């Protein structure tokens, strides 16, 4: 991908991220249901750890297949 292509992709990804955040904010305002940042951060940390574990397991399986 070219530098321009990477810049465009980054801008698109950033715009989508911001749009999701704004939609989430509006939903919280509409419903009155807010979640503490601590709770959200903990959930994101758990999701990240699970994703890392899946990637490591996949890498290990690929390395085992190569031997």
Residue, then its C-alpha position, 0 to 999 in steps of 0.5 A: x500500500x502506498x503512503x497515500x493509501x495508508x493515510x487514507x486508510x488511517x483517516x477512514x479508520x479514525x473517522x469510523x472510531x469517532x463515529x462509533x464513540x459518538x453513537x455510543x455517547x448518544x445511546x447512553x444519553x438516550x437510555x440513561x445507561x452509562x458505564x464507568x470507565x474503569x469497567x470499560x477498561x477492564x473489559x477491553x483488557x480482558x478482550x485484549x488478553x484473549x486476542x493475544x492468547x488466540x494469536x499465540x496459540x495460532x502461532x504455536x500451531x503453525x510452528x508445530x506444523x512446520x516441524 
